[in-house]
Structures are given as C-alpha cells and as structure tokens.
C-alpha cells in the first residue's frame, strides 16, 4: 500500500483497520507492505496495489475506483468511537499555560467562524459555500469523553501492532474557561 508521507496517524489507522478487518493480509506470505510516497495517486498506484488518499479539503469529485474504504467509517464500525484526526500535545510541565490558553482561544476563534472559513475554501476550490460549511461541520472540535476514549483505544492498537513501544498515559491540561472569541 502506497501511503502519503504527510499523514502519519492515518497510516497507523490504515494498518490497524486492514489488519483487524482483513486478518488474512497480516498472515499471508505476501504480507502487505507500506510504501511511503508523495501524494500522487496515479504514481502511488503504479508502485502498489492500493493507495492511502487523505482528503484535506471538501471535494465535489467522487473516486472512480472500483473499491475504496473509508478508514474513519471503518474505525467507527470497529470501535463504535469517533476517530480523532489530530490534537495538540505538550510535554508535562514544560508547556506554558499561556500557550495552552492561546491554543484554546484560537480554536474558539476558528470554530466560531466556520461559515467565513467555508466561504474562503469555496472560493479557492470553486465549490459551494454550503458544501464547504457542511464538510467543516462534520468534524468535532472538542476532545470530550468519547474522543479521549478513542485516543486511548488508538494507542492500545498502535502498541499491540508494534507501532508504539508502550501505551502512553494521556494527561489533559486543566485550564480555566477560555476567553470568549471576539466576533471580528
């Protein structure tokens, strides 16, 4: 499987999903191999039987391939948990509280302006603003109990498949209520 080198967590997710849902891949004589590449679908498929494609933006085009697998849907099916695409990480005791507060403030600023962000994306990509807004609203921008549980499950699988040397303790910053984002 050729993979986009920019999407480490999705590469791990692909390994987890393919191994869990298709165990014959892991045990076969030709166990699947991961081939890191730049994200050029045609070149990826010239080098491998499958390609990991990550859509960073909304798209009006559907893949014209005979078979595709949505890894996020597969994760939901496997774990009954949401997939966490990304989150901020800091070393315990070395990340200033002001930085954490600024990250939270920026998140609030972004989530309160999804409509404006969608409008900009729609202009850049020649897509409808409503389609872009709907795309942005499919994501959760909070790390609540289910998302935290999902991260723990992801770490357990990554450890089980030898990707992580151990299962890290996940500790979350306890920060006072963030300042309200301005409506500018």
N, C-alpha and C positions, 0 to 999 in steps of 0.2 A: 504494500500500500504506500503510495507516494503521499507525503504529508507536507503541508505548508509549515515551514520552519518558524513562522511567527506565532503559532497558536499552540503553545506547549500544553496547556490544560486540555485542549480538545484532542491532542494527540494521545494523551493519557486516557481521556474519556473513550476514544475510539478503541484503544487496546482493551479497556475494561469491557465495553459493550460487546465487541467482537468475540472476546474470549468467553464471556459469560453466556451470550446468546447463541454462539456458534462454537461450542467446545471442540468440535472436530477440527477446527483450524489450528488450535494450540497443540493437539496431539498428532497431527499429520506429519508425514515425512517432510513435506514442504511447508513447515510452519510459516505463517505469514511474517514477512519482514517489513520493517518500516524504512522507507527511503525518504530522507529529508530533502526537500527541494523548495525552490521559489514557487509561488502560487500561479503557475501557468497550466491550466487544466489539460490542454492538449499534450504538452510536453510531459506532464505527470503521467498521463495515460499511455504514453509511448514507452515509459520506463517501468510501469507497474500495471497490475490488473485492476487496481482501484485507486481513487484519489480522495483525500480528505479536503473538502472545499468548505471554507467558512465564509458565510455572507456577513460582512461587516455593516452593510447598508441594505435598506429595502431594495427589492428588485422586482421589476414587472415581468421578468422573463422566468419561465419555468424551465428546469433542466429537461433536455430532450433525450436523456439517457434511459435505457430500459429498466434500470434498477437504481434506486437511491435509498438511503437510510438516513433518517433524521435522528442524529445521535441524542439530541435533547429529548425528543419524544421517547426514544429507547431508554434513556436514563429514568424518565418519569415512569415508564412501564416497569422497569426493573426494580426501582426503589420506592415508587409512589411518593417521590420527593421532587422539589424543583431543582433544576441544575443551576449552580452558581457559576456564572461566566467569569467573574472576577471580583476581587476585593482588595482593599489596601492592607498591607502587612507592615508591622514595625517591630523592632527588637524591644523586648520588655525593658523598661527603664531608660531607654536611650532615645525614644521619640518624644520630642517636646509636646506638652499638652496643647500648646498654641497651634502646632502643626495639625494635630488631630482635629482641633476645633475648626481650623481653616478648611480642612478636607470636608468636614461635615457641612460647613457653611456653603462651600462650592457645590456640593451635591444638592443641597436645598435650592440653591440658585438655579442649577440646571433643571431639576425636576419641576420647578415652578415655571419654567419657560419652555416646556416641551413643545408647545404649539409653535413658538417662534423658531425653535431649533428645527422642527419638522418643516417649516416653511423654507428655511435655508437649504436643507437637504433636498427638498423638492425642486428648488431652482437649480441646484448643482447637478441633479440626476435626471431632470426632466420627468418627474413623477408628480402625481397629485399630492397636495399637501395633506389631505386626509389619509391617504395611504401611508405616508411617512409618519404621521402622528400615530396612526393605529399600530405601526411597526414599533415605534418607541414605547408605546403604552403596553406592549406585550411583555416588557421587562419589569421586574420589581427592582426598586432602588433602595430597598431596606434589607437588612440582614437580621430577620426575625428568627423565631424558634425553628421553623421548618427549614429555612436556609442554613442555619447553623447545624442542624441535624444532617442535612445533605452534605455539607462540607466534611463533617465527621465521617460519614459513610464513604465519601470520595477518598479521604485519607486512608481509611481502612482497606479499601480495594487497592489503592496505589501501593500500600505496604504489602498486601497479600501477593500482588503480582511483581514484587521486587523493584518497584519504581522508587519507593521511599525506603530508607534504611530503618525507620521506625515510624510509629504513628505520633505525630507531634501533638502536644497539648495546645488547644486553641483557647487563648485568653482574649477577652474582648475589653476594649477600653470602656471605662465607666466615665463618661463625660457629662457634665451638666447639660441641660437643654440648650441646643444650639441657638444662636441668634436667628430671628426670623429673616428670611431673604427679602431683600427690597424688591419692589415691583418695577424697577427701572428697566 
